[in-house]
Amino acid sequence: MATDNTGGAKGYQRVEQGYRDRALKMYPWICARCGREFVYSKLRELTVHHKDHNHDNNPPDGSNWELLCLYCHDYEHSKYSELVLYGPTREDEPAPATHNPFAKLKDMLEKK
């Protein structure tokens, strides 16, 4: 394993710890998916997820991060892996609803 500041396992751990520390200071300790709240003693179960799945993209404003619990983080990565392997699972987006339940409400109210 490398011991320098530019790469290897120790270099990655330093980078990861750096953006993790920044994200934990920047965002509330709540999973962005399930809403579970975390206290300091359970903070190891809260992870930093890169929205674009690029761990090298760490903007100072944290716009590529979200805090996710271990379970939601695993789910996000499994969705991404399946997308890469199999492509989109839905062929078409569902058609938008066209029925308006209040379309004749004004007429109904005026009849009184």
MMTF fields as JSON, N, C-alpha, C and O atoms, coordinates in Angstrom:
{
  "mmtfVersion": "1.0.0",
  "mmtfProducer": "UNKNOWN",
  "numBonds": 447,
  "numAtoms": 448,
  "numGroups": 112,
  "numChains": 1,
  "numModels": 1,
  "chainsPerModel": [1],
  "groupsPerChain": [112],
  "chainIdList": ["A"],
  "bondAtomList": [4, 2, 8, 6, 12, 10, 16, 14, 20, 18, 24, 22, 28, 26, 32, 30, 36, 34, 40, 38, 44, 42, 48, 46, 52, 50, 56, 54, 60, 58, 64, 62, 68, 66, 72, 70, 76, 74, 80, 78, 84, 82, 88, 86, 92, 90, 96, 94, 100, 98, 104, 102, 108, 106, 112, 110, 116, 114, 120, 118, 124, 122, 128, 126, 132, 130, 136, 134, 140, 138, 144, 142, 148, 146, 152, 150, 156, 154, 160, 158, 164, 162, 168, 166, 172, 170, 176, 174, 180, 178, 184, 182, 188, 186, 192, 190, 196, 194, 200, 198, 204, 202, 208, 206, 212, 210, 216, 214, 220, 218, 224, 222, 228, 226, 232, 230, 236, 234, 240, 238, 244, 242, 248, 246, 252, 250, 256, 254, 260, 258, 264, 262, 268, 266, 272, 270, 276, 274, 280, 278, 284, 282, 288, 286, 292, 290, 296, 294, 300, 298, 304, 302, 308, 306, 312, 310, 316, 314, 320, 318, 324, 322, 328, 326, 332, 330, 336, 334, 340, 338, 344, 342, 348, 346, 352, 350, 356, 354, 360, 358, 364, 362, 368, 366, 372, 370, 376, 374, 380, 378, 384, 382, 388, 386, 392, 390, 396, 394, 400, 398, 404, 402, 408, 406, 412, 410, 416, 414, 420, 418, 424, 422, 428, 426, 432, 430, 436, 434, 440, 438, 444, 442],
  "bondOrderList": [1, 1, 1, 1, 1, 1, 1, 1, 1, 1, 1, 1, 1, 1, 1, 1, 1, 1, 1, 1, 1, 1, 1, 1, 1, 1, 1, 1, 1, 1, 1, 1, 1, 1, 1, 1, 1, 1, 1, 1, 1, 1, 1, 1, 1, 1, 1, 1, 1, 1, 1, 1, 1, 1, 1, 1, 1, 1, 1, 1, 1, 1, 1, 1, 1, 1, 1, 1, 1, 1, 1, 1, 1, 1, 1, 1, 1, 1, 1, 1, 1, 1, 1, 1, 1, 1, 1, 1, 1, 1, 1, 1, 1, 1, 1, 1, 1, 1, 1, 1, 1, 1, 1, 1, 1, 1, 1, 1, 1, 1, 1],
  "groupList": [{"groupName": "MET", "atomNameList": ["N", "CA", "C", "O"], "elementList": ["N", "C", "C", "O"], "formalChargeList": [0, 0, 0, 0], "bondAtomList": [1, 0, 2, 1, 3, 2], "bondOrderList": [1, 1, 2], "singleLetterCode": "M", "chemCompType": "L-PEPTIDE LINKING"}, {"groupName": "ALA", "atomNameList": ["N", "CA", "C", "O"], "elementList": ["N", "C", "C", "O"], "formalChargeList": [0, 0, 0, 0], "bondAtomList": [1, 0, 2, 1, 3, 2], "bondOrderList": [1, 1, 2], "singleLetterCode": "A", "chemCompType": "L-PEPTIDE LINKING"}, {"groupName": "THR", "atomNameList": ["N", "CA", "C", "O"], "elementList": ["N", "C", "C", "O"], "formalChargeList": [0, 0, 0, 0], "bondAtomList": [1, 0, 2, 1, 3, 2], "bondOrderList": [1, 1, 2], "singleLetterCode": "T", "chemCompType": "L-PEPTIDE LINKING"}, {"groupName": "ASP", "atomNameList": ["N", "CA", "C", "O"], "elementList": ["N", "C", "C", "O"], "formalChargeList": [0, 0, 0, 0], "bondAtomList": [1, 0, 2, 1, 3, 2], "bondOrderList": [1, 1, 2], "singleLetterCode": "D", "chemCompType": "L-PEPTIDE LINKING"}, {"groupName": "ASN", "atomNameList": ["N", "CA", "C", "O"], "elementList": ["N", "C", "C", "O"], "formalChargeList": [0, 0, 0, 0], "bondAtomList": [1, 0, 2, 1, 3, 2], "bondOrderList": [1, 1, 2], "singleLetterCode": "N", "chemCompType": "L-PEPTIDE LINKING"}, {"groupName": "GLY", "atomNameList": ["N", "CA", "C", "O"], "elementList": ["N", "C", "C", "O"], "formalChargeList": [0, 0, 0, 0], "bondAtomList": [1, 0, 2, 1, 3, 2], "bondOrderList": [1, 1, 2], "singleLetterCode": "G", "chemCompType": "PEPTIDE LINKING"}, {"groupName": "LYS", "atomNameList": ["N", "CA", "C", "O"], "elementList": ["N", "C", "C", "O"], "formalChargeList": [0, 0, 0, 0], "bondAtomList": [1, 0, 2, 1, 3, 2], "bondOrderList": [1, 1, 2], "singleLetterCode": "K", "chemCompType": "L-PEPTIDE LINKING"}, {"groupName": "TYR", "atomNameList": ["N", "CA", "C", "O"], "elementList": ["N", "C", "C", "O"], "formalChargeList": [0, 0, 0, 0], "bondAtomList": [1, 0, 2, 1, 3, 2], "bondOrderList": [1, 1, 2], "singleLetterCode": "Y", "chemCompType": "L-PEPTIDE LINKING"}, {"groupName": "GLN", "atomNameList": ["N", "CA", "C", "O"], "elementList": ["N", "C", "C", "O"], "formalChargeList": [0, 0, 0, 0], "bondAtomList": [1, 0, 2, 1, 3, 2], "bondOrderList": [1, 1, 2], "singleLetterCode": "Q", "chemCompType": "L-PEPTIDE LINKING"}, {"groupName": "ARG", "atomNameList": ["N", "CA", "C", "O"], "elementList": ["N", "C", "C", "O"], "formalChargeList": [0, 0, 0, 0], "bondAtomList": [1, 0, 2, 1, 3, 2], "bondOrderList": [1, 1, 2], "singleLetterCode": "R", "chemCompType": "L-PEPTIDE LINKING"}, {"groupName": "VAL", "atomNameList": ["N", "CA", "C", "O"], "elementList": ["N", "C", "C", "O"], "formalChargeList": [0, 0, 0, 0], "bondAtomList": [1, 0, 2, 1, 3, 2], "bondOrderList": [1, 1, 2], "singleLetterCode": "V", "chemCompType": "L-PEPTIDE LINKING"}, {"groupName": "GLU", "atomNameList": ["N", "CA", "C", "O"], "elementList": ["N", "C", "C", "O"], "formalChargeList": [0, 0, 0, 0], "bondAtomList": [1, 0, 2, 1, 3, 2], "bondOrderList": [1, 1, 2], "singleLetterCode": "E", "chemCompType": "L-PEPTIDE LINKING"}, {"groupName": "LEU", "atomNameList": ["N", "CA", "C", "O"], "elementList": ["N", "C", "C", "O"], "formalChargeList": [0, 0, 0, 0], "bondAtomList": [1, 0, 2, 1, 3, 2], "bondOrderList": [1, 1, 2], "singleLetterCode": "L", "chemCompType": "L-PEPTIDE LINKING"}, {"groupName": "PRO", "atomNameList": ["N", "CA", "C", "O"], "elementList": ["N", "C", "C", "O"], "formalChargeList": [0, 0, 0, 0], "bondAtomList": [1, 0, 2, 1, 3, 2], "bondOrderList": [1, 1, 2], "singleLetterCode": "P", "chemCompType": "L-PEPTIDE LINKING"}, {"groupName": "TRP", "atomNameList": ["N", "CA", "C", "O"], "elementList": ["N", "C", "C", "O"], "formalChargeList": [0, 0, 0, 0], "bondAtomList": [1, 0, 2, 1, 3, 2], "bondOrderList": [1, 1, 2], "singleLetterCode": "W", "chemCompType": "L-PEPTIDE LINKING"}, {"groupName": "ILE", "atomNameList": ["N", "CA", "C", "O"], "elementList": ["N", "C", "C", "O"], "formalChargeList": [0, 0, 0, 0], "bondAtomList": [1, 0, 2, 1, 3, 2], "bondOrderList": [1, 1, 2], "singleLetterCode": "I", "chemCompType": "L-PEPTIDE LINKING"}, {"groupName": "CYS", "atomNameList": ["N", "CA", "C", "O"], "elementList": ["N", "C", "C", "O"], "formalChargeList": [0, 0, 0, 0], "bondAtomList": [1, 0, 2, 1, 3, 2], "bondOrderList": [1, 1, 2], "singleLetterCode": "C", "chemCompType": "L-PEPTIDE LINKING"}, {"groupName": "PHE", "atomNameList": ["N", "CA", "C", "O"], "elementList": ["N", "C", "C", "O"], "formalChargeList": [0, 0, 0, 0], "bondAtomList": [1, 0, 2, 1, 3, 2], "bondOrderList": [1, 1, 2], "singleLetterCode": "F", "chemCompType": "L-PEPTIDE LINKING"}, {"groupName": "SER", "atomNameList": ["N", "CA", "C", "O"], "elementList": ["N", "C", "C", "O"], "formalChargeList": [0, 0, 0, 0], "bondAtomList": [1, 0, 2, 1, 3, 2], "bondOrderList": [1, 1, 2], "singleLetterCode": "S", "chemCompType": "L-PEPTIDE LINKING"}, {"groupName": "HIS", "atomNameList": ["N", "CA", "C", "O"], "elementList": ["N", "C", "C", "O"], "formalChargeList": [0, 0, 0, 0], "bondAtomList": [1, 0, 2, 1, 3, 2], "bondOrderList": [1, 1, 2], "singleLetterCode": "H", "chemCompType": "L-PEPTIDE LINKING"}],
  "groupTypeList": [0, 1, 2, 3, 4, 2, 5, 5, 1, 6, 5, 7, 8, 9, 10, 11, 8, 5, 7, 9, 3, 9, 1, 12, 6, 0, 7, 13, 14, 15, 16, 1, 9, 16, 5, 9, 11, 17, 10, 7, 18, 6, 12, 9, 11, 12, 2, 10, 19, 19, 6, 3, 19, 4, 19, 3, 4, 4, 13, 13, 3, 5, 18, 4, 14, 11, 12, 12, 16, 12, 7, 16, 19, 3, 7, 11, 19, 18, 6, 7, 18, 11, 12, 10, 12, 7, 5, 13, 2, 9, 11, 3, 11, 13, 1, 13, 1, 2, 19, 4, 13, 17, 1, 6, 12, 6, 3, 0, 12, 11, 6, 6],
  "groupIdList": [1, 2, 3, 4, 5, 6, 7, 8, 9, 10, 11, 12, 13, 14, 15, 16, 17, 18, 19, 20, 21, 22, 23, 24, 25, 26, 27, 28, 29, 30, 31, 32, 33, 34, 35, 36, 37, 38, 39, 40, 41, 42, 43, 44, 45, 46, 47, 48, 49, 50, 51, 52, 53, 54, 55, 56, 57, 58, 59, 60, 61, 62, 63, 64, 65, 66, 67, 68, 69, 70, 71, 72, 73, 74, 75, 76, 77, 78, 79, 80, 81, 82, 83, 84, 85, 86, 87, 88, 89, 90, 91, 92, 93, 94, 95, 96, 97, 98, 99, 100, 101, 102, 103, 104, 105, 106, 107, 108, 109, 110, 111, 112],
  "secStructList": [7, 7, 7, 1, 1, 1, 1, 2, 2, 2, 2, 2, 2, 2, 2, 2, 2, 2, 2, 2, 2, 2, 2, 2, 2, 2, 1, 7, 1, 5, 7, 6, 6, 6, 7, 7, 5, 7, 7, 4, 4, 4, 4, 4, 4, 3, 3, 3, 3, 3, 6, 6, 1, 7, 6, 6, 7, 7, 7, 6, 6, 7, 6, 6, 3, 3, 3, 3, 3, 2, 2, 2, 2, 2, 2, 2, 2, 2, 2, 2, 2, 2, 2, 2, 2, 2, 7, 7, 1, 7, 1, 1, 7, 7, 7, 7, 7, 7, 7, 7, 6, 6, 6, 6, 2, 2, 2, 2, 2, 2, 6, 7],
  "xCoordList": [0.83, 0.0, 0.881, 1.952, 0.411, 1.174, 1.099, 0.098, 2.181, 2.208, 2.321, 2.33, 2.409, 2.552, 1.192, 0.157, 1.204, -0.028, -0.767, -1.859, -0.222, -0.806, -1.641, -2.345, -1.605, -2.393, -2.322, -1.868, -2.77, -2.79, -3.889, -4.687, -3.915, -4.985, -4.967, -6.015, -3.795, -3.741, -4.11, -4.758, -3.711, -4.091, -5.585, -6.176, -6.211, -7.664, -8.375, -9.38, -7.861, -8.485, -8.454, -9.411, -7.35, -7.256, -8.272, -8.941, -8.376, -9.338, -10.749, -11.55, -11.06, -12.391, -12.709, -13.807, -11.778, -12.014, -12.217, -13.013, -11.498, -11.633, -13.032, -13.641, -13.567, -14.905, -15.971, -17.035, -15.721, -16.691, -16.822, -17.927, -15.681, -15.71, -16.441, -17.244, -16.167, -16.82, -18.319, -19.112, -18.714, -20.144, -20.87, -21.998, -20.248, -20.891, -21.041, -21.947, -20.148, -20.275, -21.304, -21.923, -21.481, -22.321, -23.803, -24.676, -24.082, -25.449, -25.914, -25.097, -27.226, -27.737, -27.516, -27.472, -27.383, -27.093, -28.368, -28.825, -28.92, -30.17, -29.977, -29.414, -30.437, -30.365, -31.285, -32.46, -30.739, -31.506, -32.596, -33.479, -32.561, -33.572, -34.668, -35.848, -34.282, -35.288, -35.604, -36.582, -34.803, -35.077, -34.622, -34.917, -33.909, -33.428, -32.429, -31.529, -32.601, -31.7, -30.597, -30.818, -29.412, -28.26, -27.704, -27.687, -27.248, -26.533, -25.061, -24.71, -24.216, -22.771, -22.335, -21.48, -22.907, -22.473, -22.801, -22.191, -23.741, -24.127, -23.688, -24.106, -22.866, -22.487, -21.737, -21.733, -21.114, -20.391, -21.349, -20.916, -22.654, -23.655, -24.189, -25.035, -23.699, -24.112, -22.966, -21.841, -23.253, -22.207, -22.394, -23.468, -21.337, -21.403, -21.54, -20.664, -22.639, -22.889, -22.603, -23.039, -21.869, -21.616, -22.758, -22.94, -23.51, -24.697, -24.363, -25.15, -23.202, -22.828, -21.959, -21.453, -21.79, -21.013, -19.531, -18.828, -19.046, -17.638, -17.014, -17.245, -16.223, -15.624, -14.533, -14.073, -14.116, -13.134, -13.794, -13.109, -15.112, -15.839, -16.317, -17.384, -15.513, -15.789, -15.766, -14.824, -16.799, -16.797, -16.873, -17.48, -16.272, -16.239, -17.627, -17.8, -18.614, -19.956, -20.756, -21.882, -20.19, -20.853, -22.015, -22.819, -22.128, -23.286, -23.347, -24.391, -22.274, -22.292, -22.48, -22.407, -22.718, -22.835, -24.244, -24.997, -24.569, -25.731, -25.411, -24.719, -25.91, -25.69, -26.766, -27.96, -26.326, -27.239, -26.837, -25.653, -27.833, -27.52, -26.931, -27.024, -26.336, -25.705, -26.66, -26.278, -27.905, -28.878, -29.282, -29.32, -29.579, -29.954, -28.776, -28.963, -27.566, -26.38, -26.179, -25.903, -26.316, -26.212, -27.276, -26.997, -28.496, -29.579, -29.28, -29.515, -28.762, -28.425, -27.381, -27.494, -26.364, -25.318, -25.809, -25.363, -26.721, -27.259, -28.112, -28.086, -28.872, -29.66, -28.734, -29.014, -27.639, -26.697, -26.022, -25.862, -25.628, -24.988, -25.928, -25.513, -27.196, -28.176, -28.414, -28.599, -28.413, -28.583, -27.426, -27.635, -26.205, -25.029, -25.076, -24.788, -25.441, -25.464, -26.616, -26.423, -27.813, -29.007, -29.716, -30.643, -29.299, -29.987, -31.226, -31.483, -31.995, -33.203, -34.205, -34.348, -34.885, -35.834, -37.224, -38.028, -37.516, -38.812, -38.659, -37.762, -39.532, -39.433, -39.942, -39.29, -41.093, -41.688, -42.149, -42.493, -42.146, -42.712, -44.228, -44.79, -44.888, -46.35, -46.937, -46.377, -48.063, -48.73, -49.259, -49.729, -49.185, -49.705, -51.223, -51.902, -51.73, -53.17, -53.874, -53.393, -55.007, -55.765, -57.102, -57.739, -57.541, -58.825, -58.713, -57.775, -59.667, -59.711, -60.978, -62.067, -60.877, -62.067, -62.841, -63.999, -62.227, -62.888, -63.352, -63.71, -63.353, -63.67, -65.055, -65.219, -66.04, -67.414, -67.851, -69.048, -66.928, -67.258, -67.989, -68.965, -67.508, -68.132, -69.602, -70.467, -69.89, -71.283, -72.121, -73.264, -71.574, -72.307, -72.639, -73.729, -71.703, -71.922, -72.935, -73.678, -72.969, -73.893, -75.322, -76.246, -75.544, -76.878, -77.664, -78.894, -77.021, -77.698, -78.451, -79.086],
  "yCoordList": [-1.174, 0.0, 1.246, 1.275, 2.248, 3.479, 4.273, 4.243, 4.977, 5.785, 7.266, 8.084, 7.632, 9.045, 9.739, 9.093, 11.06, 11.855, 11.844, 12.406, 11.234, 11.37, 10.19, 10.304, 9.072, 7.96, 6.757, 6.846, 5.643, 4.41, 4.422, 5.356, 3.372, 3.196, 4.303, 4.844, 4.636, 5.683, 7.04, 7.837, 7.315, 8.572, 8.663, 9.715, 7.574, 7.561, 7.735, 8.441, 7.099, 7.227, 8.675, 9.151, 9.378, 10.785, 11.635, 12.492, 11.383, 12.129, 11.845, 12.764, 10.547, 10.161, 10.802, 11.326, 10.767, 11.354, 12.859, 13.441, 13.493, 14.934, 15.318, 16.203, 14.671, 15.045, 14.545, 15.156, 13.463, 12.993, 14.016, 14.374, 14.471, 15.476, 16.732, 17.287, 17.181, 18.387, 18.168, 19.041, 16.996, 16.715, 16.641, 17.121, 16.054, 15.938, 17.295, 17.488, 18.234, 19.588, 20.403, 21.318, 20.071, 20.844, 20.453, 21.314, 19.171, 18.666, 18.124, 17.687, 18.153, 17.533, 16.022, 15.432, 15.42, 13.982, 13.166, 12.476, 13.264, 12.59, 11.942, 12.559, 10.709, 10.035, 10.769, 10.996, 11.134, 11.884, 11.045, 11.601, 9.734, 8.87, 8.468, 8.726, 7.848, 7.302, 8.244, 8.026, 9.281, 10.258, 9.865, 10.569, 8.752, 8.325, 9.344, 9.787, 9.707, 10.655, 9.901, 8.798, 10.496, 9.856, 10.703, 11.932, 10.022, 10.668, 10.31, 9.426, 10.993, 10.813, 9.355, 8.891, 8.635, 7.253, 6.317, 5.255, 6.688, 5.863, 6.482, 6.024, 7.498, 8.243, 7.395, 7.722, 6.329, 5.459, 4.793, 4.313, 4.756, 4.161, 5.148, 4.789, 6.388, 7.408, 7.61, 7.91, 7.447, 7.509, 8.726, 9.324, 9.081, 10.147, 9.491, 8.745, 9.778, 9.233, 10.31, 11.451, 9.948, 10.863, 10.701, 9.626, 11.75, 11.682, 11.237, 10.529, 11.649, 11.261, 9.998, 9.613, 9.362, 8.13, 8.313, 7.328, 9.548, 9.838, 10.315, 11.445, 9.45, 9.766, 10.822, 11.321, 11.167, 12.232, 13.599, 14.621, 13.633, 14.889, 15.349, 14.951, 16.185, 16.664, 18.187, 18.774, 18.843, 20.307, 20.853, 20.227, 21.997, 22.564, 22.854, 22.87, 23.083, 23.382, 22.123, 22.223, 20.941, 19.685, 19.324, 18.462, 19.958, 19.744, 18.343, 17.956, 17.584, 16.221, 15.178, 13.98, 15.601, 14.667, 14.646, 15.614, 13.521, 13.426, 12.39, 11.41, 12.602, 11.664, 10.585, 10.882, 9.329, 8.194, 7.184, 7.0, 6.532, 5.446, 4.288, 4.271, 3.337, 2.204, 1.487, 1.099, 1.312, 0.553, 1.304, 0.723, 2.582, 3.376, 3.548, 3.596, 3.639, 3.767, 2.497, 2.57, 1.351, 0.088, 0.006, -0.433, 0.428, 0.391, 1.298, 0.912, 2.505, 3.429, 2.823, 2.936, 2.179, 1.599, 0.364, 0.105, -0.401, -1.558, -1.088, -1.708, 0.005, 0.555, 0.995, 0.739, 1.652, 2.136, 0.966, 0.989, -0.054, -1.227, -1.922, -2.328, -2.062, -2.696, -1.862, -2.416, -0.553, 0.315, 0.141, 0.071, 0.071, -0.104, -1.466, -1.571, -2.51, -3.864, -4.103, -4.677, -3.662, -4.058, -2.921, -3.163, -1.701, -0.565, -0.21, -0.805, 0.753, 1.149, -0.006, -0.763, -0.129, -1.235, -0.862, -1.742, 0.425, 0.864, 1.295, 2.071, 0.795, 1.137, 2.544, 3.316, 2.885, 4.195, 4.789, 4.074, 6.089, 6.775, 6.638, 6.647, 6.514, 6.437, 7.754, 8.828, 7.651, 8.846, 9.686, 9.138, 10.989, 11.834, 11.693, 11.388, 11.914, 11.834, 12.963, 14.095, 12.641, 13.652, 13.954, 14.949, 13.132, 13.328, 14.44, 14.468, 15.349, 16.433, 16.266, 16.55, 15.815, 15.562, 16.837, 16.757, 17.998, 19.252, 20.02, 21.193, 19.396, 20.077, 20.717, 21.833, 20.049, 20.577, 21.062, 21.21, 21.303, 21.726, 23.069, 23.249, 23.998, 25.317, 25.2, 25.824, 24.413, 24.214, 23.593, 24.0, 22.613, 21.936, 22.896, 22.831, 23.777, 24.73, 25.804, 26.289, 26.175, 27.201, 26.698, 27.51, 25.398, 24.809, 24.976, 24.94, 25.15, 25.288, 26.509, 26.792],
  "zCoordList": [0.0, 0.0, 0.0, 0.606, -0.679, -0.794, 0.509, 1.226, 0.785, 2.003, 1.698, 2.618, 0.411, 0.08, 0.073, 0.236, -0.118, -0.1, -1.423, -1.509, -2.447, -3.78, -4.222, -5.224, -3.54, -4.041, -3.136, -1.995, -3.645, -2.881, -1.848, -1.768, -1.061, -0.069, 0.984, 1.337, 1.477, 2.511, 1.942, 2.62, 0.716, 0.074, -0.103, 0.14, -0.523, -0.703, 0.634, 0.716, 1.678, 2.996, 3.473, 4.084, 3.193, 3.581, 2.815, 3.392, 1.506, 0.691, 1.172, 1.345, 1.391, 1.845, 3.193, 3.381, 4.119, 5.438, 5.315, 6.052, 4.385, 4.192, 3.744, 4.344, 2.691, 2.237, 3.195, 3.292, 3.898, 4.896, 6.034, 6.442, 6.528, 7.599, 7.15, 7.899, 5.931, 5.413, 5.267, 5.619, 4.747, 4.55, 5.89, 6.004, 6.897, 8.204, 8.893, 9.703, 8.567, 9.111, 8.329, 8.874, 7.066, 6.165, 6.235, 6.132, 6.407, 6.339, 7.689, 8.499, 7.933, 9.164, 9.113, 8.034, 10.245, 10.324, 10.14, 11.051, 8.955, 8.596, 7.232, 6.328, 7.076, 5.781, 4.803, 5.091, 3.658, 2.66, 2.008, 1.356, 2.163, 1.543, 2.532, 2.295, 3.62, 4.542, 5.701, 6.417, 5.899, 6.941, 8.333, 9.299, 8.452, 9.767, 10.306, 9.592, 11.57, 12.216, 12.948, 13.447, 13.01, 13.636, 14.762, 14.69, 15.806, 16.898, 16.738, 15.957, 17.473, 17.306, 17.453, 16.699, 18.405, 18.653, 17.477, 17.358, 16.619, 15.462, 14.136, 13.073, 14.186, 12.987, 11.965, 10.778, 12.403, 11.469, 10.481, 9.433, 10.805, 9.926, 8.885, 8.066, 8.918, 7.956, 6.965, 7.365, 5.681, 4.661, 3.765, 3.726, 3.05, 2.059, 0.69, 0.254, 0.029, -1.311, -2.341, -2.19, -3.391, -4.501, -5.503, -6.076, -5.709, -6.564, -7.987, -8.616, -8.494, -9.859, -9.889, -10.943, -8.737, -8.577, -8.9, -9.127, -8.925, -9.178, -7.872, -7.442, -7.246, -5.95, -6.038, -5.011, -7.24, -7.407, -7.535, -7.482, -7.702, -7.849, -6.473, -6.006, -5.84, -4.483, -4.444, -3.912, -5.005, -5.003, -3.582, -2.712, -3.341, -1.982, -1.409, -0.191, -2.274, -1.774, -1.438, -0.952, -1.69, -1.348, -2.245, -1.888, -3.4, -4.265, -4.873, -5.396, -4.819, -5.351, -4.249, -4.523, -3.033, -1.911, -1.355, -1.456, -0.773, 0.1, 1.153, 0.88, 2.346, 3.438, 3.372, 3.345, 3.345, 3.301, 4.366, 4.648, 4.954, 5.887, 5.076, 3.849, 5.76, 5.074, 4.132, 3.028, 4.57, 3.79, 2.523, 1.438, 2.661, 1.493, 0.535, -0.68, 1.083, 0.24, -0.585, -1.782, 0.042, -0.698, -1.782, -2.897, -1.458, -2.432, -3.625, -4.77, -3.365, -4.45, -5.377, -6.598, -4.807, -5.643, -6.392, -7.51, -5.794, -6.518, -7.695, -8.758, -7.52, -8.636, -9.766, -10.937, -9.42, -10.423, -11.141, -12.362, -10.38, -10.989, -11.962, -13.047, -11.577, -12.456, -13.708, -14.791, -13.574, -14.727, -15.699, -16.911, -15.173, -16.019, -16.712, -17.904, -15.961, -16.529, -17.497, -18.568, -17.118, -17.858, -18.578, -19.35, -18.34, -18.938, -18.138, -17.091, -18.623, -17.898, -17.842, -18.803, -16.721, -16.562, -17.05, -17.356, -17.126, -17.633, -19.073, -19.404, -19.931, -21.348, -21.614, -22.318, -21.063, -21.295, -19.973, -19.032, -19.929, -18.779, -18.857, -19.953, -17.732, -17.777, -18.287, -18.063, -18.97, -19.498, -18.335, -17.338, -18.453, -17.366, -17.259, -18.239, -16.08, -15.854, -16.603, -16.639, -17.194, -17.933, -17.286, -17.634, -16.365, -15.704, -14.673, -13.876, -14.695, -13.717, -12.89, -13.39, -11.647, -10.845, -10.498, -10.086, -10.656, -10.319, -11.558, -11.448, -12.712, -13.963, -13.936, -14.428, -13.384, -13.394, -12.01, -11.761, -11.138, -9.784, -9.771, -9.044, -10.576, -10.612, -11.026, -10.411, -12.054, -12.496, -11.403, -11.192, -10.705, -9.652, -8.499, -7.93, -8.162, -7.09, -7.475, -6.622, -8.748, -9.206, -9.278, -9.248, -9.372, -9.463, -8.16, -8.191, -7.062, -5.765, -5.703, -4.687]
}
